[in-house]
Amino acid sequence: MQSCFRVPSKKFLALISTSVLIAATVSYFVWPSQPEGPHYKGHSLSYWVQQVDSNSAGDSFMKAKEAAAAAGIEGEAWLIWAMEYGKHNDDQSWTFRRMAKLNRSFPAIPAPVVYDQRLVSWYLLHTMQPPPKAAIPPAIRMLQSKEDIISQAGAYLLYRLQPASYPALIQSSRSGLPLSRERAIDALSRRQLYSNQPIPYISSETETAQVIDALLAALHDSSTAVRRAALLGVESYLPLAEPTLSAVMQEVTQAAQDPDPSVQAEAKLTLEKIQIKLGS
């Protein structure tokens, strides 16, 4: 009796071997040796985070939140680590698309699943009241990332960590990629992504002056988007800018001569608001 089992071709076996080798290599070099984190109900925090779809806020997320809360400071430390180095995959990567194609041809091969421990860990930290200050250094590195969603996440967490994050945000507004500088300015000035959130308290006049100085310095940035964001930031700080209003007006007057028409227009609007404030 002839067997109906067909021996896989050498080409197919080579393809499988290559895919596994690539996946293993990426895991080894992209992700440092991953600690499992503290345990909760018989599973590690890594396990609970891994169960959460990065686009989900359902039951799996609530269980991960419970696990993180039960772990206390040790859980916070693991989430801070995972926010930067957690396992993740990309559905547009060669490895993911190749494994998806293999699954379609050979259903016995498991389909790849999109997950991102970094974003789940970030969101768990973000929901803490307040987020731990130890998250500031990795959040700064995330802000500087070329990966757009990671950069946004870093900026948003730094916004939530104000005023402790002021020094880091001010430094980031002066260096790095243009988009990172713009997001640092946005976080400092409470604009765009941050406008619907509670305004952090200002703990001292010194910090207020430092933020305003950073916004004025950004009016001379090489990026048009950063200069425009800085003007919006200056507007948001006008109620707190009494001691430096004349210096602010001088800088904004210069910005009204900016080579970019959109920056000129925003500067003129800001000048009108300053003049109204001076006349009040």
C-alpha positions as a printed Julia matrix, in Angstrom:
280×3 Matrix{Float64}:
   0.0    0.0    0.0
   1.43   3.3   -1.07
   1.75   5.92   1.66
  -0.13   9.18   1.11
   2.47  11.03   3.17
   4.59  13.28   0.99
   8.13  13.95   2.13
   8.75  17.72   2.26
  11.05  18.97  -0.45
  14.58  20.12   0.33
  13.61  23.62  -0.77
  10.73  23.72   1.72
  12.88  22.4    4.57
  15.56  24.96   3.75
  12.95  27.72   3.84
  11.68  26.6    7.25
  15.22  26.36   8.61
  16.07  29.83   7.31
  12.92  31.35   8.86
  13.6   29.77  12.24
  17.25  30.83  12.14
  16.35  34.41  11.29
  13.71  34.56  14.04
  16.17  33.17  16.58
  18.89  35.58  15.48
  16.55  38.59  15.7
  15.41  37.5   19.16
  18.98  37.13  20.34
  20.3   40.46  19.06
  17.22  42.69  19.3
  16.01  41.63  22.72
  18.41  41.39  25.63
  18.03  38.32  27.82
  14.51  38.94  29.09
  13.81  38.69  32.81
  10.42  37.19  33.56
   9.6   39.64  36.3
   7.71  38.93  39.53
   5.02  36.25  39.6
   1.27  36.64  40.1
  -1.24  33.77  40.29
   1.33  31.27  39.1
   2.56  33.26  36.09
   5.29  35.84  35.56
   4.51  39.49  34.82
   6.1   38.87  31.41
   3.43  36.23  30.77
   0.55  38.56  31.71
   1.9   41.36  29.53
   2.45  38.94  26.65
  -1.26  38.02  26.72
  -2.33  41.59  25.99
  -2.98  42.68  22.44
  -1.29  46.09  22.12
  -4.59  47.51  20.77
  -6.7   46.04  23.56
  -7.89  47.43  26.86
 -10.07  44.44  27.72
  -9.92  41.64  30.23
  -6.35  40.61  29.39
  -5.14  44.16  30.03
  -6.94  44.33  33.38
  -5.29  41.07  34.45
  -1.88  42.46  33.48
  -2.66  45.62  35.45
  -3.6   43.53  38.49
  -0.36  41.55  38.17
   1.71  44.75  37.96
  -0.07  46.31  40.96
   0.41  43.15  43.05
   4.13  43.13  42.24
   4.68  46.65  43.61
   8.12  48.23  43.11
   9.52  45.05  41.58
   6.72  45.13  39.01
   7.41  48.78  38.22
  11.08  47.98  37.64
  10.22  45.19  35.21
   7.74  47.38  33.29
  10.33  50.15  32.98
  12.75  47.6   31.53
  10.14  46.09  29.2
   8.93  49.51  28.02
  12.29  49.9   26.31
  13.41  46.32  25.64
  10.25  44.2   25.71
   9.57  41.64  23.0
   7.67  42.84  19.96
   7.17  42.03  16.34
   6.2   43.92  13.21
   3.54  42.68  10.83
   5.39  44.38   7.98
   8.71  42.67   8.68
  10.1   40.05   6.33
  10.01  37.37   9.04
   6.37  38.06   9.96
   5.17  38.12   6.35
   7.12  34.94   5.55
   5.65  33.08   8.53
   2.14  34.32   7.61
   2.63  33.04   4.08
   3.84  29.67   5.36
   0.78  29.44   7.62
  -1.51  30.02   4.65
   0.23  27.26   2.68
   0.7   24.89   5.62
  -1.95  25.48   8.34
  -0.08  23.19  10.74
   2.52  25.96  11.08
   1.26  28.45  13.72
   0.22  31.87  12.4
   2.37  34.75  13.67
   0.71  37.06  16.22
   1.25  40.81  16.47
   2.28  41.85  19.96
   4.35  44.58  21.58
   5.41  44.25  25.2
   6.95  47.74  24.98
   3.64  49.51  24.38
   1.69  47.38  26.85
   4.32  48.07  29.53
   4.31  51.76  28.65
   0.53  51.92  28.99
   0.6   50.13  32.33
   3.12  52.68  33.61
   1.12  55.54  32.12
  -2.0   54.5   34.04
  -0.19  54.6   37.39
  -0.98  57.54  39.66
   1.62  58.94  39.38
   3.97  57.1   37.0
   7.34  56.23  38.6
  10.07  58.85  38.1
  12.52  56.04  37.32
  10.8   55.82  33.92
  12.22  59.21  32.82
  15.6   58.02  31.38
  14.11  55.24  29.2
  11.25  57.56  28.17
  13.85  60.04  26.89
  15.5   57.32  24.82
  12.06  56.35  23.49
  11.37  59.97  22.58
  14.52  59.95  20.43
  13.46  56.76  18.61
  13.01  56.78  14.85
  10.01  54.5   15.37
   7.11  56.97  15.37
   4.76  55.27  17.83
   7.6   54.68  20.31
   8.65  58.33  20.08
   5.06  59.42  20.76
   4.81  57.08  23.74
   8.04  58.45  25.23
   6.87  62.06  24.85
   3.49  61.33  26.37
   4.96  59.61  29.42
   7.37  62.52  29.93
   4.38  64.86  29.8
   2.71  62.79  32.54
   5.88  62.96  34.62
   6.07  66.76  34.75
   7.52  68.65  36.55
  10.14  65.98  37.37
  10.76  65.52  33.64
  11.33  69.24  32.88
  15.15  69.0   32.73
  15.0   65.98  30.4
  12.38  67.58  28.15
  14.3   70.84  27.98
  17.46  68.98  26.98
  15.53  66.99  24.37
  14.08  70.18  22.89
  17.62  71.21  21.97
  19.02  68.02  20.46
  18.12  64.92  18.51
  15.8   64.44  15.56
  13.53  67.35  14.53
  10.41  65.31  15.33
  11.79  64.47  18.77
  12.52  68.15  19.44
   9.01  69.08  18.32
   7.44  66.48  20.6
   9.56  67.64  23.55
   8.29  71.19  22.94
   4.72  69.92  22.65
   5.05  68.07  25.96
   6.53  71.15  27.65
   3.85  73.45  26.28
   0.92  71.04  26.8
  -0.18  71.1   23.17
  -1.66  68.66  20.61
  -1.61  65.13  22.1
  -1.57  66.57  25.6
  -4.22  69.32  25.45
  -7.05  67.2   26.88
  -5.05  66.05  29.88
  -4.84  67.71  33.32
  -2.22  70.47  33.44
   0.68  69.47  35.7
   1.42  71.85  38.53
   4.37  74.22  38.36
   6.35  73.72  41.53
   8.49  76.87  41.32
   9.01  80.13  39.43
  12.49  78.88  38.55
  11.07  75.9   36.66
   8.59  78.16  34.86
  11.41  80.46  33.77
  13.47  77.49  32.54
  10.57  76.2   30.44
   9.91  79.65  28.94
  13.64  80.04  28.15
  13.58  76.66  26.37
  10.53  77.7   24.33
  12.15  81.0   23.34
  15.36  79.21  22.34
  13.31  76.86  20.16
  12.08  79.88  18.17
  15.54  79.77  16.52
  15.43  76.03  15.74
  16.29  74.93  12.18
  12.96  73.06  11.93
   9.87  75.03  10.94
   7.64  72.61  12.86
   9.69  73.1   16.05
   9.54  76.91  15.74
   5.78  76.83  15.24
   5.34  74.45  18.19
   7.47  76.79  20.33
   5.18  79.73  19.54
   2.15  77.71  20.57
   4.02  76.88  23.75
   4.8   80.52  24.44
   1.08  81.29  24.1
   0.18  78.62  26.63
   2.66  80.04  29.15
   1.67  83.72  28.81
  -0.36  83.65  32.05
   2.84  82.61  33.88
   5.28  84.82  31.95
   4.78  88.14  33.78
   8.4   88.51  34.97
   9.81  87.93  31.47
   7.06  89.38  29.28
   9.28  92.04  27.69
  11.92  89.43  26.73
   9.18  87.17  25.39
   7.78  90.01  23.27
  11.24  90.76  21.84
  11.77  87.15  20.76
   8.28  86.79  19.31
   8.74  90.07  17.39
  11.8   88.52  15.74
   9.8   85.38  14.99
   7.28  87.54  13.11
  10.07  87.99  10.51
  10.56  84.22  10.15
  11.12  83.02   6.56
   8.2   80.59   6.89
   4.74  82.2    6.44
   3.05  79.85   8.93
   5.54  80.8   11.65
   5.09  84.5   10.81
   1.32  84.18  11.12
   1.53  82.37  14.47
   4.03  84.92  15.79
   1.69  87.8   14.9
  -1.17  86.13  16.75
   1.06  85.62  19.78
   2.14  89.28  19.66
  -1.5   90.37  19.71
  -2.1   88.27  22.83
   1.0   89.73  24.52
  -0.11  93.28  23.73
  -3.55  92.55  25.18
  -1.9   91.2   28.32
   0.38  94.25  28.62
  -2.63  96.53  28.26
  -4.69  94.71  30.87
